[in-house]
Amino acid sequence: MADVIEAAAEPVAESVITYHMEYVPGSLPQVGFWVVVYVALYNIFRAALKDPRTAAKIVNRDEVTGKPTLDFTAGKQHLVAEKLVSMFHCVVCIPFALYITLTDPVTNANRFFAASSASMALLCFSTAYFVNDVLNMFRAKQPLLYCAHHVLSLFLYSLSVLSFMHYYGVIFLLFELSTPFLNVRGIMAILDRKSEKVYKINEIFFAVSFLGARVGFGVYTSWRFWVDALAIWPHTQGFGRVMIGVYMGCNVLFNALNFTWAWMIVKGIIRKIQSANK
C-alpha cells in the first residue's frame, strides 16, 4: 500500500502524460496487429470446420445408419471457431499473466501507475482479443449476461492500454483460468457430446476452476485492489481520481457477474446431487 501512496505523491497528471509519451504510441499498432491475427485465426478455423473431412472426425455418427447425429451448420461452425480463438488467447495470456505478476519488478513496485513493455504487450494482446470477441459475440446473438461481461472487459482493457492500472489489468487476466474448460464444455455441447464421460469430467474442472479463480482468487484480488484504491484516493485528483473511480465501479460489476454465474453453477451442482440421490 505504501508504494502506491508514495507513487501518488507525484502529480497524477504528470504520471499519465509520461505514461502516454512512453507507451501509448506503440500500443495502438500492437492492438491492430493482434486484431488482424485473431481475425485470421478465426477464418482459418472456420475454413477447417467447413471441410467435410473435419466434420466427419468431430461429429458423432449413428451406430446403425452411419449418418451424422447432427447437422454441423454454419452457425455451429462459427461458434466452434470462436471458442478455438478463445483457447488461443487463454493458452498465451494465462502463463504470460502469471509470469508478469510474479516477476515484473516495474508493475509490482507501483500497482497503479507503472507500466512495462511486458505488461503493455499482454494488455494489447488481450484488448485485441476482446475487440474480436465482442464483434463475433453480437453476430452470434449471445445471452445478455455474456455480452455484458465481454463488453465490460473490452472497455476496461482499452482503458488500461490508454491510461494505467497495468498490475491489476494483468493479474485479473488470471481469471481466464476457467475459460478453457468453459470452451471445451461449449464445443462438446455444440457437437451433442454432453453424454460422454469427458464432458462430465470437464464439468467438474470447470466448476472448480471458476469458483477458485473467479470467486476465491477474484475476491482476494479485488480486496487488494480496493485497499490500494481507497488508500490512494485522497492523494489523487482530476483525471486520476475519475479513472480510479471508474475501475472501482467496474470491479463491483465484474464481481456481481461472477457471483451470479457462481450461484448458477452451485445450483446446477445441487440439482445433480439431488438427482443422483433419488
N, C-alpha and C positions, 0 to 999 in steps of 0.2 A: 504494500500500500504506500509506503513511504517513497518508493521510487516513482510512483505515478504522481504523487503530490509534488515531489521535487521537480519533476519534469514540467509540471503545470506552472511553476514559478516563472518560466519563460513565457512571454505573451503568446497565447494560443494562436492569434492571427499570424505571428511570425513563424510559428511551427508549421502551420498549414501552408504558408507561402513557400517555405523551404522545401516542404514535402512535395508540393506541386512541381517546383522547378526541377527537383532531382528525379522524380519517379513518374509522374503522370504523363509527360510527353512520350515516354517509351511504353507506357502501359496500353494505350489505345491500339497501337499496331499489334500488340500481343493478343488482346481480346479479339481483334479482327481475324488474326491468323488462326486462332483456335476455333472461332465460329466456322471458318471455312473447313477446318479439319473435321469438326463434328458433322457438318452437312455432308461432307464427302463420305465419312464413315456410315452415316445413315443410308446414303444412297447405295453404297457398296453392300451393306447388309440387306437392304430392300431388294436389290438385284439378285443376290444369292437366294433369298427366300422365294423369289418368283420362279426360280428354276425348279421344274418338276422333280428333278433328282433330289433336291433338298427336301421338298415336301414328302417325298417317298421315304426319306430317312427319319423324319421327325414326327410325322403324323401316323398314329396307330391305324391298323387295318383290321377289318372284321375277320375273325378266325375262319368263318365259313365261306364268305363270299370273296374275301381278299380285297374288298373295296375300302377306301379311306373312311374312317369313322366320323370325319368332319370335313366340311368344305373350307379349305385354307384360303379364305377370301383376301382381297387386297387390304381390307380393314384390319384383319388379323395379322397380315404381314407387316403392316405399318406399326402395330402395337409391339410386335416382337422385335422389330428393328429398333424401335425407340428404346426398348429395355436393354438391348445389346449395347447401344451407345451409352446408356446409363452405367452399364457394367464397366465399360472402358473408363469412364470418368471415375468410378469408385476405385478401380484397381490402381489408378495413378494417384488420386488425391488422398486416399486414406493413409498409405505409408508415408507419402510426402508430408502430409499434415502432422503425422506423429513425429517424423524426423525433425521438422522445423520447430515444433513445440518443445522437443527435448534438447535441441542442440543450438538453436539460433540465439546467439548472445544479444543481438540487437533488439529484437522484439521482446525477449524475456526481460531485458533491462528496463524497458518502458512499454508497458502493456497497452497504452492508449495512443501514443503519438509517434512511436517508432515504426519504421518500415525498413525492410531489407530487400535485396534483389530476389532472394528466395521466396519471401512472403508475397511479394508482388507477382512473381511468376505463378505461384499457386492460385492466388486470388483471380488473376486474369484467366487462368485455365478454367476455374470453376465458374466465373462470371460468364464466360463464353458458353459453357455448358448450359447454364440457366437460360441464356438467351435462346439457344436452340430448343431447349426443353419446353419453354413457355410457348414458343411458336407451334411446336408439334402438339402440345397439350390442348391448345384451343382448337386445333384442326381435328383432334380426335374427340372433342367434347367430353373431357374428363369431369368427374364429380367436383362439386363446388369446393369442398374442403381441400382436395388435392390441388385444385387450381390456386386456391388462396395461399397454400404453403409455398408453391413454386414461384408465384408472382412476388411474394414477400421475400423469398430467397434472392431472386433477381434484383429486387430493389435494394436489399441490404448489401449484397456483394458489389453492386455497381457503386454504391456509396463508399464502400471500403476502398475500392480501386481509386476513386476520385477524391477521397478525403483521408481518413486514418482508421484506427482500430484494427490493425493487422493481426496483433496477437490473438484477439478473440475471434476475428474472422477465420483464422487458420484453425484454432482449436475447436470451433464449432463445426468444422468440416468432419471431425471425428464422429459426429452423429451419423454420418453416412455408413457407419459400420453395419447397420441393419439393412441398408438398401440392396446389397447383392442378394440377400435371402428374399427380400420383397420381389426383386426382379425374377428370381427363379420361380417363386410362387406364382407370379403373374404369367410367365411364359407357359408353365405347366397347366395353369387354368385355361389359357387360351387354346392350348393343344388338347384339352379334355383329358388330362392325365392326373386328375385330382385323386383318383382311387389308388394310385401307385404308392408304394412304400416310400420312395424317395420324396414324394410330395409331403407325406406326413412327417417324415424326419425333418425336412426343411421348415415345416411349420413350427416345429419346436425351436430350431435355431433362430428363426425369425422372431418369435415371441421373446426369447431370452435376449437376443441382441437388441431388439427395440426397447424393451424395458430396461436393459442395462445401459445402453448408450444414450438413448433419448430421454429417459426418465431419471435413472440413477446418476449417471455421469452428467446429464443435462442439468439436473437440479444443482449438483455440486458446482459445475462450471458457471451456471447463472448466478449462484450465490456469490462466487468470487467476483464476477463481473459487477454485481450490484454493490458489493463492498467497495470496490475500486471507484465505481461511478459516483457513489454518494460521498466518498472521501474527496474526490477531485471537484465535485460540483461547485462548492463555494469558491474555488480558485479559478473558475472559468467565467467567461462572459461572451456575449455576442455569438458568433458563428460556432465556436467550440461548445458552448453550452447548449445551443439548439441541436447540434449533431449528437451530443451525448443523450439529450432528451429523446431524440428520435430512436436511437439504439435501445434505450431503456424501454420505450413503448413497444418496439418490435420484439424485444426479448419476451415481454409479457404475452404477446400474441403467439409467438412461436411455442412457448411453453403451454399455452392454452390448447393449441392444436395438438401438441404431442400428448398431453394428458387426455384429450378427447379420444385420440386413437388408442392410447394405452388402455383406457376404460373399455373400448370396443374389443380389444384383444383379450382382456381379462374376462369379459362377459362370454366371449367365444370359448375360452378355456373352461369356464364354469359349465357352460352348456354341454361341452363334450364329456366332461366328468360326470355330469348328471345322466347323460345318455348311456354312458358306459356302465353305470350302476343300476340301470333299470333291467 
